[in-house]
């Protein structure tokens, strides 16, 4: 799989979120941004992401994922300032 295919899986599963996917082979870094993460425990946030990838993890096409989740406000706060 490539990052674009992983991103498509995630967007189909969670259309109200924004995703940034990097990686190659079977290892991916995923940043997920959405209001759905507001007030959830970290484990629940990861479960939402894993739900979209379960079949591909089971068949080995995805081996490892590093997941970071953000609310839109958290994403804005961590983004570098424009022009910096």
Phi and psi in radians as a Rosetta constraint file:
Dihedral C 1 N 2 CA 2 C 2 CIRCULARHARMONIC -2.026 0.35
Dihedral N 2 CA 2 C 2 N 3 CIRCULARHARMONIC 2.906 0.35
Dihedral C 2 N 3 CA 3 C 3 CIRCULARHARMONIC -0.961 0.35
Dihedral N 3 CA 3 C 3 N 4 CIRCULARHARMONIC -0.636 0.35
Dihedral C 3 N 4 CA 4 C 4 CIRCULARHARMONIC -1.115 0.35
Dihedral N 4 CA 4 C 4 N 5 CIRCULARHARMONIC -0.681 0.35
Dihedral C 4 N 5 CA 5 C 5 CIRCULARHARMONIC -1.184 0.35
Dihedral N 5 CA 5 C 5 N 6 CIRCULARHARMONIC -0.694 0.35
Dihedral C 5 N 6 CA 6 C 6 CIRCULARHARMONIC -1.126 0.35
Dihedral N 6 CA 6 C 6 N 7 CIRCULARHARMONIC -0.761 0.35
Dihedral C 6 N 7 CA 7 C 7 CIRCULARHARMONIC -1.059 0.35
Dihedral N 7 CA 7 C 7 N 8 CIRCULARHARMONIC -0.721 0.35
Dihedral C 7 N 8 CA 8 C 8 CIRCULARHARMONIC -1.100 0.35
Dihedral N 8 CA 8 C 8 N 9 CIRCULARHARMONIC -0.741 0.35
Dihedral C 8 N 9 CA 9 C 9 CIRCULARHARMONIC -1.006 0.35
Dihedral N 9 CA 9 C 9 N 10 CIRCULARHARMONIC -0.816 0.35
Dihedral C 9 N 10 CA 10 C 10 CIRCULARHARMONIC -1.133 0.35
Dihedral N 10 CA 10 C 10 N 11 CIRCULARHARMONIC -0.766 0.35
Dihedral C 10 N 11 CA 11 C 11 CIRCULARHARMONIC -1.156 0.35
Dihedral N 11 CA 11 C 11 N 12 CIRCULARHARMONIC -0.611 0.35
Dihedral C 11 N 12 CA 12 C 12 CIRCULARHARMONIC -1.174 0.35
Dihedral N 12 CA 12 C 12 N 13 CIRCULARHARMONIC -0.593 0.35
Dihedral C 12 N 13 CA 13 C 13 CIRCULARHARMONIC -1.407 0.35
Dihedral N 13 CA 13 C 13 N 14 CIRCULARHARMONIC -0.616 0.35
Dihedral C 13 N 14 CA 14 C 14 CIRCULARHARMONIC -2.327 0.35
Dihedral N 14 CA 14 C 14 N 15 CIRCULARHARMONIC 1.300 0.35
Dihedral C 14 N 15 CA 15 C 15 CIRCULARHARMONIC -1.132 0.35
Dihedral N 15 CA 15 C 15 N 16 CIRCULARHARMONIC -0.311 0.35
Dihedral C 15 N 16 CA 16 C 16 CIRCULARHARMONIC -1.547 0.35
Dihedral N 16 CA 16 C 16 N 17 CIRCULARHARMONIC 0.112 0.35
Dihedral C 16 N 17 CA 17 C 17 CIRCULARHARMONIC -1.966 0.35
Dihedral N 17 CA 17 C 17 N 18 CIRCULARHARMONIC 2.776 0.35
Dihedral C 17 N 18 CA 18 C 18 CIRCULARHARMONIC -1.860 0.35
Dihedral N 18 CA 18 C 18 N 19 CIRCULARHARMONIC 2.444 0.35
Dihedral C 18 N 19 CA 19 C 19 CIRCULARHARMONIC -2.248 0.35
Dihedral N 19 CA 19 C 19 N 20 CIRCULARHARMONIC 2.479 0.35
Dihedral C 19 N 20 CA 20 C 20 CIRCULARHARMONIC -2.151 0.35
Dihedral N 20 CA 20 C 20 N 21 CIRCULARHARMONIC 2.097 0.35
Dihedral C 20 N 21 CA 21 C 21 CIRCULARHARMONIC -2.165 0.35
Dihedral N 21 CA 21 C 21 N 22 CIRCULARHARMONIC 2.270 0.35
Dihedral C 21 N 22 CA 22 C 22 CIRCULARHARMONIC -2.288 0.35
Dihedral N 22 CA 22 C 22 N 23 CIRCULARHARMONIC 2.725 0.35
Dihedral C 22 N 23 CA 23 C 23 CIRCULARHARMONIC 2.412 0.35
Dihedral N 23 CA 23 C 23 N 24 CIRCULARHARMONIC -3.087 0.35
Dihedral C 23 N 24 CA 24 C 24 CIRCULARHARMONIC -2.755 0.35
Dihedral N 24 CA 24 C 24 N 25 CIRCULARHARMONIC 2.906 0.35
Dihedral C 24 N 25 CA 25 C 25 CIRCULARHARMONIC 1.109 0.35
Dihedral N 25 CA 25 C 25 N 26 CIRCULARHARMONIC -1.993 0.35
Dihedral C 25 N 26 CA 26 C 26 CIRCULARHARMONIC -2.175 0.35
Dihedral N 26 CA 26 C 26 N 27 CIRCULARHARMONIC 0.273 0.35
Dihedral C 26 N 27 CA 27 C 27 CIRCULARHARMONIC -2.076 0.35
Dihedral N 27 CA 27 C 27 N 28 CIRCULARHARMONIC 2.247 0.35
Dihedral C 27 N 28 CA 28 C 28 CIRCULARHARMONIC -2.393 0.35
Dihedral N 28 CA 28 C 28 N 29 CIRCULARHARMONIC 2.536 0.35
Dihedral C 28 N 29 CA 29 C 29 CIRCULARHARMONIC -1.848 0.35
Dihedral N 29 CA 29 C 29 N 30 CIRCULARHARMONIC 2.200 0.35
Dihedral C 29 N 30 CA 30 C 30 CIRCULARHARMONIC -2.143 0.35
Dihedral N 30 CA 30 C 30 N 31 CIRCULARHARMONIC 2.207 0.35
Dihedral C 30 N 31 CA 31 C 31 CIRCULARHARMONIC -1.924 0.35
Dihedral N 31 CA 31 C 31 N 32 CIRCULARHARMONIC 2.170 0.35
Dihedral C 31 N 32 CA 32 C 32 CIRCULARHARMONIC -2.055 0.35
Dihedral N 32 CA 32 C 32 N 33 CIRCULARHARMONIC 2.271 0.35
Dihedral C 32 N 33 CA 33 C 33 CIRCULARHARMONIC -2.152 0.35
Dihedral N 33 CA 33 C 33 N 34 CIRCULARHARMONIC 2.154 0.35
Dihedral C 33 N 34 CA 34 C 34 CIRCULARHARMONIC -3.049 0.35
Dihedral N 34 CA 34 C 34 N 35 CIRCULARHARMONIC 2.668 0.35
Dihedral C 34 N 35 CA 35 C 35 CIRCULARHARMONIC -1.130 0.35
Dihedral N 35 CA 35 C 35 N 36 CIRCULARHARMONIC -0.389 0.35
Dihedral C 35 N 36 CA 36 C 36 CIRCULARHARMONIC -1.029 0.35
Dihedral N 36 CA 36 C 36 N 37 CIRCULARHARMONIC -0.407 0.35
Dihedral C 36 N 37 CA 37 C 37 CIRCULARHARMONIC -1.458 0.35
Dihedral N 37 CA 37 C 37 N 38 CIRCULARHARMONIC -0.151 0.35
Dihedral C 37 N 38 CA 38 C 38 CIRCULARHARMONIC -1.014 0.35
Dihedral N 38 CA 38 C 38 N 39 CIRCULARHARMONIC 2.149 0.35
Dihedral C 38 N 39 CA 39 C 39 CIRCULARHARMONIC 1.352 0.35
Dihedral N 39 CA 39 C 39 N 40 CIRCULARHARMONIC 0.035 0.35
Dihedral C 39 N 40 CA 40 C 40 CIRCULARHARMONIC -1.541 0.35
Dihedral N 40 CA 40 C 40 N 41 CIRCULARHARMONIC 2.622 0.35
Dihedral C 40 N 41 CA 41 C 41 CIRCULARHARMONIC -1.259 0.35
Dihedral N 41 CA 41 C 41 N 42 CIRCULARHARMONIC 2.669 0.35
Dihedral C 41 N 42 CA 42 C 42 CIRCULARHARMONIC -0.919 0.35
Dihedral N 42 CA 42 C 42 N 43 CIRCULARHARMONIC -0.698 0.35
Dihedral C 42 N 43 CA 43 C 43 CIRCULARHARMONIC -1.112 0.35
Dihedral N 43 CA 43 C 43 N 44 CIRCULARHARMONIC -0.728 0.35
Dihedral C 43 N 44 CA 44 C 44 CIRCULARHARMONIC -1.134 0.35
Dihedral N 44 CA 44 C 44 N 45 CIRCULARHARMONIC -0.665 0.35
Dihedral C 44 N 45 CA 45 C 45 CIRCULARHARMONIC -1.065 0.35
Dihedral N 45 CA 45 C 45 N 46 CIRCULARHARMONIC -0.808 0.35
Dihedral C 45 N 46 CA 46 C 46 CIRCULARHARMONIC -1.147 0.35
Dihedral N 46 CA 46 C 46 N 47 CIRCULARHARMONIC -0.642 0.35
Dihedral C 46 N 47 CA 47 C 47 CIRCULARHARMONIC -1.061 0.35
Dihedral N 47 CA 47 C 47 N 48 CIRCULARHARMONIC -0.648 0.35
Dihedral C 47 N 48 CA 48 C 48 CIRCULARHARMONIC -1.076 0.35
Dihedral N 48 CA 48 C 48 N 49 CIRCULARHARMONIC -0.716 0.35
Dihedral C 48 N 49 CA 49 C 49 CIRCULARHARMONIC -1.250 0.35
Dihedral N 49 CA 49 C 49 N 50 CIRCULARHARMONIC -0.831 0.35
Dihedral C 49 N 50 CA 50 C 50 CIRCULARHARMONIC -1.024 0.35
Dihedral N 50 CA 50 C 50 N 51 CIRCULARHARMONIC -0.556 0.35
Dihedral C 50 N 51 CA 51 C 51 CIRCULARHARMONIC -1.008 0.35
Dihedral N 51 CA 51 C 51 N 52 CIRCULARHARMONIC -0.592 0.35
Dihedral C 51 N 52 CA 52 C 52 CIRCULARHARMONIC -1.330 0.35
Dihedral N 52 CA 52 C 52 N 53 CIRCULARHARMONIC -0.369 0.35
Dihedral C 52 N 53 CA 53 C 53 CIRCULARHARMONIC -1.917 0.35
Dihedral N 53 CA 53 C 53 N 54 CIRCULARHARMONIC -0.050 0.35
Dihedral C 53 N 54 CA 54 C 54 CIRCULARHARMONIC -0.892 0.35
Dihedral N 54 CA 54 C 54 N 55 CIRCULARHARMONIC -0.865 0.35
Dihedral C 54 N 55 CA 55 C 55 CIRCULARHARMONIC -1.082 0.35
Dihedral N 55 CA 55 C 55 N 56 CIRCULARHARMONIC -0.650 0.35
Dihedral C 55 N 56 CA 56 C 56 CIRCULARHARMONIC -1.360 0.35
Dihedral N 56 CA 56 C 56 N 57 CIRCULARHARMONIC -0.489 0.35
Dihedral C 56 N 57 CA 57 C 57 CIRCULARHARMONIC -1.230 0.35
Dihedral N 57 CA 57 C 57 N 58 CIRCULARHARMONIC -0.746 0.35
Dihedral C 57 N 58 CA 58 C 58 CIRCULARHARMONIC -1.096 0.35
Dihedral N 58 CA 58 C 58 N 59 CIRCULARHARMONIC -0.652 0.35
Dihedral C 58 N 59 CA 59 C 59 CIRCULARHARMONIC -1.543 0.35
Dihedral N 59 CA 59 C 59 N 60 CIRCULARHARMONIC -0.023 0.35
Dihedral C 59 N 60 CA 60 C 60 CIRCULARHARMONIC 1.543 0.35
Dihedral N 60 CA 60 C 60 N 61 CIRCULARHARMONIC -0.043 0.35
Dihedral C 60 N 61 CA 61 C 61 CIRCULARHARMONIC -1.253 0.35
Dihedral N 61 CA 61 C 61 N 62 CIRCULARHARMONIC -0.371 0.35
Dihedral C 61 N 62 CA 62 C 62 CIRCULARHARMONIC -2.144 0.35
Dihedral N 62 CA 62 C 62 N 63 CIRCULARHARMONIC 2.156 0.35
Dihedral C 62 N 63 CA 63 C 63 CIRCULARHARMONIC -1.817 0.35
Dihedral N 63 CA 63 C 63 N 64 CIRCULARHARMONIC -0.735 0.35
Dihedral C 63 N 64 CA 64 C 64 CIRCULARHARMONIC -2.470 0.35
Dihedral N 64 CA 64 C 64 N 65 CIRCULARHARMONIC 2.446 0.35
Dihedral C 64 N 65 CA 65 C 65 CIRCULARHARMONIC -2.332 0.35
Dihedral N 65 CA 65 C 65 N 66 CIRCULARHARMONIC 2.482 0.35
Dihedral C 65 N 66 CA 66 C 66 CIRCULARHARMONIC -1.961 0.35
Dihedral N 66 CA 66 C 66 N 67 CIRCULARHARMONIC 2.002 0.35
Dihedral C 66 N 67 CA 67 C 67 CIRCULARHARMONIC -1.916 0.35
Dihedral N 67 CA 67 C 67 N 68 CIRCULARHARMONIC 2.261 0.35
Dihedral C 67 N 68 CA 68 C 68 CIRCULARHARMONIC -2.163 0.35
Dihedral N 68 CA 68 C 68 N 69 CIRCULARHARMONIC 2.257 0.35
Dihedral C 68 N 69 CA 69 C 69 CIRCULARHARMONIC -2.048 0.35
Dihedral N 69 CA 69 C 69 N 70 CIRCULARHARMONIC 2.549 0.35
Dihedral C 69 N 70 CA 70 C 70 CIRCULARHARMONIC -2.479 0.35
Dihedral N 70 CA 70 C 70 N 71 CIRCULARHARMONIC 2.560 0.35
Dihedral C 70 N 71 CA 71 C 71 CIRCULARHARMONIC -1.374 0.35
Dihedral N 71 CA 71 C 71 N 72 CIRCULARHARMONIC 2.851 0.35
Dihedral C 71 N 72 CA 72 C 72 CIRCULARHARMONIC -0.974 0.35
Dihedral N 72 CA 72 C 72 N 73 CIRCULARHARMONIC -0.646 0.35
Dihedral C 72 N 73 CA 73 C 73 CIRCULARHARMONIC -1.176 0.35
Dihedral N 73 CA 73 C 73 N 74 CIRCULARHARMONIC -0.732 0.35
Dihedral C 73 N 74 CA 74 C 74 CIRCULARHARMONIC -1.119 0.35
Dihedral N 74 CA 74 C 74 N 75 CIRCULARHARMONIC -0.682 0.35
Dihedral C 74 N 75 CA 75 C 75 CIRCULARHARMONIC -1.112 0.35
Dihedral N 75 CA 75 C 75 N 76 CIRCULARHARMONIC -0.779 0.35
Dihedral C 75 N 76 CA 76 C 76 CIRCULARHARMONIC -1.080 0.35
Dihedral N 76 CA 76 C 76 N 77 CIRCULARHARMONIC -0.716 0.35
Dihedral C 76 N 77 CA 77 C 77 CIRCULARHARMONIC -1.168 0.35
Dihedral N 77 CA 77 C 77 N 78 CIRCULARHARMONIC -0.551 0.35
Dihedral C 77 N 78 CA 78 C 78 CIRCULARHARMONIC -1.597 0.35
Dihedral N 78 CA 78 C 78 N 79 CIRCULARHARMONIC -0.192 0.35
Dihedral C 78 N 79 CA 79 C 79 CIRCULARHARMONIC -1.233 0.35
Dihedral N 79 CA 79 C 79 N 80 CIRCULARHARMONIC 2.451 0.35
Dihedral C 79 N 80 CA 80 C 80 CIRCULARHARMONIC -1.122 0.35
Dihedral N 80 CA 80 C 80 N 81 CIRCULARHARMONIC 2.548 0.35
Dihedral C 80 N 81 CA 81 C 81 CIRCULARHARMONIC -1.122 0.35
Dihedral N 81 CA 81 C 81 N 82 CIRCULARHARMONIC 2.483 0.35
Dihedral C 81 N 82 CA 82 C 82 CIRCULARHARMONIC -1.079 0.35
Dihedral N 82 CA 82 C 82 N 83 CIRCULARHARMONIC 2.351 0.35
Dihedral C 82 N 83 CA 83 C 83 CIRCULARHARMONIC 1.421 0.35
Dihedral N 83 CA 83 C 83 N 84 CIRCULARHARMONIC 0.029 0.35
